[in-house]
Amino acid sequence: MNGIRDDDPSTGRTMSVSLDCLNTRRSVPAKQLAAPGPDDPTLQRMLRAAVRVPDHGKRTPWRFLRIAGDTRHALGAALVARSLERDPAIGPVDLDKDRHRFAHAPLVIAVIARLGPDPKIPESERFSSASCVCFALLQAAQACGFGAQWLTGWPAYDPAIRRLLGLEDEERIAGFIHIGTPKLDIPERTRPDPLQLLSDWTPPPQMDAGRPA
């Protein structure tokens, strides 16, 4: 029915590889990411994979912003200045965290959700599509041999920082995807048991009563 034969020996292998990619995905903390990052052809390959997400209405409600090289440190300095504006009493530890927030991984891709009025597609669905891009980019980074982490933090929601990054009024940051080479092996963590999260829907009695005999 779907064009794939159950007896095709390649089918099981393809399914196994695809599931292995999903089953072994894990985040690498940004502090544990270092150079090298992906080169331009590899990044393009990763982004091509990341845009293959559900997109109701074909709106393409997202775009990418690359933060790399010295711009990471310039952004860190801007975060320090903005933090002091937000809270003049902020301590040196928090300021240092903001200064280095984008300094660890050699590459950060901001996934920007493009929202605004739409007569057919709800904003929540368009933001969900941008969130899918974030996850797909994590998968693509790992598939290409890199580590990655999806972060937001206060800079993703601060109007001044959004303007500094060139966002329009109707755009939001779905995530900052930090990408680089892991400095150490990240241990697996406990995952939820999906069977504990699964339930079956059954019609309520009043619906059963109205069903034709």
Phi, psi and omega per residue, in radians:
M1 nan -0.684 -3.093
N2 -1.763 0.115 3.100
G3 1.511 -0.012 3.127
I4 -1.998 2.131 -3.118
R5 -1.476 2.405 3.105
D6 -1.112 -0.461 -3.102
D7 -1.595 0.061 3.103
D8 -1.252 2.034 -3.063
P9 -1.097 -0.416 -3.135
S10 -1.336 -0.375 -3.064
T11 -1.094 -0.863 -3.125
G12 -1.063 -0.707 -3.132
R13 -1.139 -0.769 3.138
T14 -1.080 -0.761 3.126
M15 -1.102 -0.730 -3.122
S16 -1.083 -0.788 -3.135
V17 -1.106 -0.758 -3.126
S18 -1.110 -0.771 3.135
L19 -1.210 -0.622 3.095
D20 -1.047 -0.702 3.126
C21 -1.069 -0.723 3.120
L22 -1.269 -0.734 -3.046
N23 -1.267 -0.352 -3.116
T24 -1.847 0.064 -3.128
R25 -1.134 2.379 3.045
R26 -2.668 2.642 3.099
S27 -1.443 2.530 3.012
V28 -1.920 2.100 -3.120
P29 -0.910 2.412 -3.091
A30 -0.941 -0.603 3.137
K31 -1.144 -0.315 -3.125
Q32 -1.767 0.270 3.136
L33 -1.905 2.376 -3.115
A34 -2.445 3.081 3.044
A35 -1.203 2.665 0.076
P36 -1.494 2.705 2.972
G37 -1.777 -3.082 -3.140
P38 -1.183 2.483 3.010
D39 -1.354 3.065 -3.041
D40 -1.047 -0.803 3.122
P41 -1.075 -0.659 3.133
T42 -1.207 -0.712 3.096
L43 -1.065 -0.742 3.124
Q44 -1.077 -0.692 3.100
R45 -1.094 -0.730 3.131
M46 -1.126 -0.737 -3.117
L47 -1.198 -0.609 3.078
R48 -1.090 -0.645 3.087
A49 -1.230 -0.655 -3.043
A50 -1.202 -0.458 -3.108
V51 -1.471 -0.020 3.116
R52 -1.520 1.150 -3.083
V53 -2.128 2.829 3.027
P54 -1.011 2.344 -3.101
D55 -2.573 1.468 -3.096
H56 -1.020 2.174 3.131
G57 1.457 0.049 -3.139
K58 0.911 0.837 -3.096
R59 -1.484 -0.315 -2.990
T60 0.821 1.094 -3.021
P61 -1.504 0.801 3.140
W62 -2.817 2.776 3.025
R63 -2.600 3.014 -3.075
F64 -2.041 2.537 3.029
L65 -2.265 2.116 -3.111
R66 -1.582 2.303 3.079
I67 -2.152 1.927 -3.038
A68 -2.616 2.893 3.086
G69 1.077 -2.471 -3.086
D70 -1.191 -0.341 3.132
T71 -1.113 -0.446 3.099
R72 -1.089 -0.729 -3.111
H73 -1.304 -0.607 3.067
A74 -1.100 -0.703 3.102
L75 -1.160 -0.682 3.088
G76 -1.044 -0.738 3.105
A77 -1.107 -0.678 3.115
A78 -1.147 -0.637 3.114
L79 -1.139 -0.687 3.107
V80 -1.064 -0.821 -3.140
A81 -1.082 -0.734 -3.132
R82 -1.204 -0.657 3.108
S83 -1.061 -0.701 3.121
L84 -1.179 -0.565 3.053
E85 -1.178 -0.734 -3.113
R86 -1.217 -0.642 -3.085
D87 -2.605 1.606 -3.122
P88 -1.024 -0.333 -3.123
A89 -1.645 0.173 -3.100
I90 -1.060 2.511 -3.075
G91 -1.494 2.874 -3.104
P92 -1.108 -0.544 3.140
V93 -1.138 -0.780 3.129
D94 -1.199 -0.638 3.097
L95 -1.122 -0.701 3.130
D96 -1.146 -0.636 3.083
K97 -1.076 -0.759 3.131
D98 -1.185 -0.653 -3.128
R99 -1.073 -0.623 -3.077
H100 -1.837 0.182 -3.047
R101 -1.001 -0.619 -3.108
F102 -1.965 0.256 -2.990
A103 -1.680 -0.155 -3.025
H104 -1.478 -1.134 3.128
A105 -1.206 2.480 3.140
P106 -1.220 -0.296 -3.111
L107 -2.447 2.337 3.007
V108 -2.229 2.221 3.058
I109 -1.898 2.050 3.031
A110 -1.489 2.156 3.057
V111 -1.653 2.021 -3.025
I112 -1.871 2.139 3.112
A113 -1.448 2.247 3.113
R114 -1.754 1.933 -2.989
L115 -1.950 -2.236 -3.101
G116 1.510 3.081 -3.087
P117 -1.085 2.481 3.063
D118 -2.646 2.150 -3.055
P119 -1.215 -0.265 -3.036
K120 -2.111 -0.679 -2.999
I121 -1.840 2.048 -3.132
P122 -1.040 2.620 3.136
E123 -1.026 -0.663 -3.103
S124 -1.081 -0.636 3.136
E125 -1.216 -0.633 -3.138
R126 -1.245 -0.663 3.086
F127 -1.193 -0.635 3.086
S128 -1.079 -0.659 3.107
S129 -1.107 -0.723 3.095
A130 -1.117 -0.644 3.096
S131 -1.133 -0.649 3.074
C132 -1.079 -0.642 3.098
V133 -1.073 -0.727 3.106
C134 -1.008 -0.831 -3.115
F135 -1.156 -0.744 -3.135
A136 -1.102 -0.608 3.117
L137 -1.200 -0.641 3.025
L138 -1.026 -0.805 -3.141
Q139 -1.084 -0.772 -3.103
A140 -1.140 -0.689 3.131
A141 -1.077 -0.785 -3.131
Q142 -1.172 -0.678 3.132
A143 -1.105 -0.474 3.135
C144 -1.600 0.119 3.040
G145 1.637 0.221 -3.130
F146 -1.924 2.920 2.981
G147 -1.795 2.761 -3.122
A148 -2.728 2.736 3.050
Q149 -2.495 2.427 3.105
W150 -1.704 2.040 -3.138
L151 -2.252 2.773 2.977
T152 -2.204 -1.469 -3.099
G153 1.383 3.023 -3.053
W154 -1.019 -0.555 -3.140
P155 -1.051 -0.467 -3.122
A156 -1.216 -0.359 -3.033
Y157 -1.986 -0.098 -3.079
D158 -1.422 2.169 -3.094
P159 -1.031 -0.679 -3.117
A160 -1.149 -0.704 3.119
I161 -1.222 -0.660 3.084
R162 -1.067 -0.726 3.105
R163 -1.144 -0.714 3.120
L164 -1.023 -0.633 3.139
L165 -1.444 -0.002 3.056
G166 1.501 0.335 3.131
L167 -1.324 2.522 3.003
E168 -1.362 2.912 -3.102
D169 -1.029 -0.548 -3.065
E170 -1.702 0.279 3.102
E171 -1.906 2.615 3.115
R172 -2.379 2.703 3.101
I173 -1.564 2.035 3.092
A174 -1.385 -0.526 3.117
G175 3.116 2.673 2.955
F176 -1.775 2.071 -3.127
I177 -1.756 1.897 -3.138
H178 -1.534 2.221 -3.016
I179 -2.294 2.340 3.085
G180 -3.054 -2.893 3.126
T181 -1.669 2.175 -3.140
P182 -1.069 2.400 3.100
K183 -1.478 -0.264 3.115
L184 -2.713 2.871 3.101
D185 -1.316 2.252 -3.130
I186 -1.617 2.127 -3.131
P187 -1.183 2.638 3.067
E188 -1.189 2.578 3.075
R189 -1.954 2.899 3.136
T190 -1.149 2.309 3.121
R191 -1.921 2.663 3.121
P192 -1.187 2.644 3.079
D193 -1.476 1.976 -3.077
P194 -1.063 -0.487 3.130
L195 -1.151 -0.482 3.088
Q196 -1.305 -0.255 -3.095
L197 -1.819 -0.080 -3.051
L198 -1.706 2.314 3.019
S199 -2.375 2.844 3.134
D200 -1.917 2.361 3.075
W201 -1.470 2.368 3.020
T202 -2.227 2.526 -3.131
P203 -1.087 2.488 3.069
P204 -1.162 2.787 -3.054
P205 -0.966 -0.667 -3.107
Q206 -1.117 -0.523 3.069
M207 -1.264 -0.706 3.100
D208 -1.038 -0.693 -3.088
A209 -1.160 -0.504 -3.113
G210 -1.571 0.006 -3.095
R211 -1.325 2.372 -3.135
P212 -1.125 2.505 -3.116
A213 -1.267 nan nan
